[in-house]
Amino acid sequence: MLDLLLERGDSPLANSRCEICAVAATQEVARALAIQRGDALLKFVSRLYTVDGKVVDYSYSYFLPGYFRFHVVRELTGK
C-alpha cells in the first residue's frame, strides 16, 4: 500500500504511527494462524499520515511472539 501511495504522489506523506500491544487471539484470528484461541499475539495498529495530518492508510497486523524480532527507532523532531 505504501508503494502505491508513494507512486501516486497525491499528498506528500509525513509519517506512520504504530501502536504495538499484546492481545489474546480471537477464534477467527487463531483459525487463520493455525493457533489456539487465547494464545498471545503482538498486534500492530498503524496509521499513515500526510504532511497536513490526514490519515491515508489504516492497518492492523498480528505477529506470533518468538518468530519475529522487531527494532523500533524513535526520532525526535524540532531539535
Backbone torsions as a table, in degrees:
resi	resn	phi	psi	omega
1	MET	NA	-41.3	179.9
2	LEU	-60.0	-43.4	178.9
3	ASP	-59.5	-41.7	179.2
4	LEU	-63.1	-46.1	-179.9
5	LEU	-64.6	-39.4	177.6
6	LEU	-66.7	-39.6	-179.8
7	GLU	-65.3	-43.1	179.9
8	ARG	-65.7	-40.1	176.7
9	GLY	64.5	21.8	-178.7
10	ASP	-59.8	-50.2	179.8
11	SER	-130.1	131.4	178.0
12	PRO	-60.9	135.3	-178.7
13	LEU	-89.7	142.9	-176.4
14	ALA	-108.3	-52.2	-175.6
15	ASN	-164.8	169.0	175.6
16	SER	-127.1	137.9	178.3
17	ARG	-119.9	134.2	-175.3
18	CYS	-130.5	129.6	172.9
19	GLU	-98.6	132.4	179.4
20	ILE	-118.5	125.3	178.7
21	CYS	-145.5	156.5	176.7
22	ALA	-87.5	134.4	179.0
23	VAL	-137.6	161.2	173.4
24	ALA	-90.2	135.7	-178.3
25	ALA	-63.9	129.8	172.5
26	THR	-74.7	169.1	179.9
27	GLN	-60.1	-42.2	-178.7
28	GLU	-64.3	-46.4	-179.6
29	VAL	-68.0	-42.0	179.3
30	ALA	-58.7	-42.5	179.5
31	ARG	-64.0	-42.7	-179.1
32	ALA	-65.9	-32.7	-177.9
33	LEU	-98.5	2.3	179.8
34	ALA	57.6	47.1	176.4
35	ILE	-127.3	180.0	179.3
36	GLN	-87.4	143.8	173.6
37	ARG	-58.5	135.4	-179.1
38	GLY	93.9	-12.0	176.6
39	ASP	-60.6	149.2	-179.5
40	ALA	-74.0	136.9	176.8
41	LEU	-135.0	157.5	167.6
42	LEU	-98.5	126.2	179.3
43	LYS	-108.8	126.1	177.4
44	PHE	-106.8	124.0	175.4
45	VAL	-117.0	117.7	-173.5
46	SER	-121.4	146.8	173.7
47	ARG	-131.4	134.3	178.8
48	LEU	-106.9	127.5	-173.8
49	TYR	-113.2	147.5	171.0
50	THR	-84.9	173.1	-179.7
51	VAL	-63.3	-25.1	178.7
52	ASP	-92.7	11.7	173.1
53	GLY	88.2	6.1	179.9
54	LYS	-80.9	134.2	176.1
55	VAL	-79.6	122.4	-178.7
56	VAL	-112.0	-8.9	176.4
57	ASP	-153.6	138.4	176.3
58	TYR	-131.2	131.2	-180.0
59	SER	-148.4	158.6	172.6
60	TYR	-139.9	146.7	-177.9
61	SER	-140.6	152.7	177.1
62	TYR	-117.8	140.1	179.7
63	PHE	-130.9	140.7	177.2
64	LEU	-83.3	123.8	176.5
65	PRO	-58.6	144.4	179.2
66	GLY	92.8	-13.1	179.6
67	TYR	-105.5	-14.5	-176.2
68	PHE	-132.7	153.6	171.6
69	ARG	-125.1	127.0	-177.9
70	PHE	-112.7	144.2	174.0
71	HIS	-122.0	129.3	-179.3
72	VAL	-110.7	126.7	176.6
73	VAL	-111.5	122.1	179.7
74	ARG	-110.6	126.9	-179.9
75	GLU	-107.3	142.7	175.2
76	LEU	-100.7	131.5	178.8
77	THR	-110.1	167.4	178.4
78	GLY	71.0	34.2	-178.2
79	LYS	-66.3	NA	NA
